[in-house]
Amino acid sequence: MGGSLGSPVSPMLLFSEDRIRVAILLSAGLRPLGWLPEADPVNFLPRMKIPTLMVTGKYDTLLPVELAQQPLFRKLGTATKDKRHVILPTGHGVQGPEVRNQLAGEVLDWLDRYLGRL
C-alpha cells in the first residue's frame, strides 16, 4: 500500500516483485516531476499486472481526477476486472476522519477479495 508520492513510485517495485499479490494506491496520480526515463512511473504502469485498488479524493488539488488520477488508472496494465478506482468526497488526504470508514471498507473488501480471509 502506497500513498501520495508512494503511489507513482510503487509500479517500479510492484511489476517485478512476485511475492506481492495485490496493490492499494492511496491519493494516487501522475504528476510530471522530471523523472529520468528509467525511473518514470509512466514506463512501469503498463507492466504492473497485479490486482490494484486506487482510492483518491474528488477534490484533490495536488492530483486532480481528470489530469492526474484517471491517466494513472488508465495506464495500469492490470486487467479491467482486477482494478478499481474509488473516488471519495475529500481532498488529497483520503485517510481523514470524514472518509476513514469508507476507506477502511474499500481496502478490507479488496484484500478479502484477492487475499481471502485469514
Contacts in CASP RR format, 6 or more apart in sequence:
PFRMAT RR
TARGET T0000
AUTHOR 0000-0000-0000
METHOD contacts of the structure
MODEL  1
MGGSLGSPVSPMLLFSEDRIRVAILLSAGLRPLGWLPEADPVNFLPRMKI
PTLMVTGKYDTLLPVELAQQPLFRKLGTATKDKRHVILPTGHGVQGPEVR
NQLAGEVLDWLDRYLGRL
1 23 0 8 1.000
1 24 0 8 1.000
1 25 0 8 1.000
1 26 0 8 1.000
1 107 0 8 1.000
2 10 0 8 1.000
2 24 0 8 1.000
2 25 0 8 1.000
2 26 0 8 1.000
2 28 0 8 1.000
3 25 0 8 1.000
3 26 0 8 1.000
3 27 0 8 1.000
3 28 0 8 1.000
4 26 0 8 1.000
4 27 0 8 1.000
4 28 0 8 1.000
4 62 0 8 1.000
4 92 0 8 1.000
7 25 0 8 1.000
7 26 0 8 1.000
7 27 0 8 1.000
7 28 0 8 1.000
7 29 0 8 1.000
7 54 0 8 1.000
7 72 0 8 1.000
8 28 0 8 1.000
8 29 0 8 1.000
8 30 0 8 1.000
8 31 0 8 1.000
8 41 0 8 1.000
8 72 0 8 1.000
9 41 0 8 1.000
10 23 0 8 1.000
10 25 0 8 1.000
11 41 0 8 1.000
11 44 0 8 1.000
11 45 0 8 1.000
11 47 0 8 1.000
11 48 0 8 1.000
12 39 0 8 1.000
12 41 0 8 1.000
12 44 0 8 1.000
13 20 0 8 1.000
14 20 0 8 1.000
14 23 0 8 1.000
14 48 0 8 1.000
14 50 0 8 1.000
15 44 0 8 1.000
15 47 0 8 1.000
15 48 0 8 1.000
15 49 0 8 1.000
20 50 0 8 1.000
21 50 0 8 1.000
21 51 0 8 1.000
21 114 0 8 1.000
21 115 0 8 1.000
22 50 0 8 1.000
22 51 0 8 1.000
22 52 0 8 1.000
22 53 0 8 1.000
22 110 0 8 1.000
22 111 0 8 1.000
22 114 0 8 1.000
22 115 0 8 1.000
23 48 0 8 1.000
23 50 0 8 1.000
23 51 0 8 1.000
23 52 0 8 1.000
23 53 0 8 1.000
24 52 0 8 1.000
24 53 0 8 1.000
24 54 0 8 1.000
24 55 0 8 1.000
24 107 0 8 1.000
24 110 0 8 1.000
24 111 0 8 1.000
25 52 0 8 1.000
25 53 0 8 1.000
25 54 0 8 1.000
25 55 0 8 1.000
25 72 0 8 1.000
26 55 0 8 1.000
26 56 0 8 1.000
26 94 0 8 1.000
26 95 0 8 1.000
26 103 0 8 1.000
27 55 0 8 1.000
27 56 0 8 1.000
27 57 0 8 1.000
27 60 0 8 1.000
27 62 0 8 1.000
27 63 0 8 1.000
27 92 0 8 1.000
27 93 0 8 1.000
27 94 0 8 1.000
28 54 0 8 1.000
28 56 0 8 1.000
28 63 0 8 1.000
28 69 0 8 1.000
28 72 0 8 1.000
29 56 0 8 1.000
29 63 0 8 1.000
29 68 0 8 1.000
29 69 0 8 1.000
29 71 0 8 1.000
29 72 0 8 1.000
30 41 0 8 1.000
30 42 0 8 1.000
30 63 0 8 1.000
30 68 0 8 1.000
30 71 0 8 1.000
30 72 0 8 1.000
30 75 0 8 1.000
31 62 0 8 1.000
31 63 0 8 1.000
31 68 0 8 1.000
34 40 0 8 1.000
35 41 0 8 1.000
35 42 0 8 1.000
37 43 0 8 1.000
41 72 0 8 1.000
42 75 0 8 1.000
45 72 0 8 1.000
45 75 0 8 1.000
45 76 0 8 1.000
45 77 0 8 1.000
46 75 0 8 1.000
46 76 0 8 1.000
46 77 0 8 1.000
47 77 0 8 1.000
48 76 0 8 1.000
48 77 0 8 1.000
48 78 0 8 1.000
49 77 0 8 1.000
49 78 0 8 1.000
49 79 0 8 1.000
50 78 0 8 1.000
50 82 0 8 1.000
51 78 0 8 1.000
51 82 0 8 1.000
51 83 0 8 1.000
51 110 0 8 1.000
51 113 0 8 1.000
51 114 0 8 1.000
52 76 0 8 1.000
52 78 0 8 1.000
52 82 0 8 1.000
52 83 0 8 1.000
52 84 0 8 1.000
53 83 0 8 1.000
53 84 0 8 1.000
53 86 0 8 1.000
53 106 0 8 1.000
53 107 0 8 1.000
53 110 0 8 1.000
54 69 0 8 1.000
54 72 0 8 1.000
54 73 0 8 1.000
54 83 0 8 1.000
54 84 0 8 1.000
54 85 0 8 1.000
54 86 0 8 1.000
55 86 0 8 1.000
55 88 0 8 1.000
55 94 0 8 1.000
55 103 0 8 1.000
55 106 0 8 1.000
55 107 0 8 1.000
56 63 0 8 1.000
56 65 0 8 1.000
56 69 0 8 1.000
56 85 0 8 1.000
56 86 0 8 1.000
56 87 0 8 1.000
56 88 0 8 1.000
56 94 0 8 1.000
57 65 0 8 1.000
57 69 0 8 1.000
57 87 0 8 1.000
57 88 0 8 1.000
57 89 0 8 1.000
57 90 0 8 1.000
57 91 0 8 1.000
57 92 0 8 1.000
57 93 0 8 1.000
57 94 0 8 1.000
58 65 0 8 1.000
58 87 0 8 1.000
58 88 0 8 1.000
58 89 0 8 1.000
58 90 0 8 1.000
58 91 0 8 1.000
59 89 0 8 1.000
59 90 0 8 1.000
59 91 0 8 1.000
60 68 0 8 1.000
60 69 0 8 1.000
60 90 0 8 1.000
60 91 0 8 1.000
60 92 0 8 1.000
60 93 0 8 1.000
61 91 0 8 1.000
61 92 0 8 1.000
62 68 0 8 1.000
62 92 0 8 1.000
63 69 0 8 1.000
63 92 0 8 1.000
65 87 0 8 1.000
69 85 0 8 1.000
69 87 0 8 1.000
70 85 0 8 1.000
73 83 0 8 1.000
73 85 0 8 1.000
76 83 0 8 1.000
82 114 0 8 1.000
84 110 0 8 1.000
86 102 0 8 1.000
86 106 0 8 1.000
88 94 0 8 1.000
88 99 0 8 1.000
88 102 0 8 1.000
88 103 0 8 1.000
89 98 0 8 1.000
89 99 0 8 1.000
90 96 0 8 1.000
90 98 0 8 1.000
90 99 0 8 1.000
94 103 0 8 1.000
95 103 0 8 1.000
96 103 0 8 1.000
END
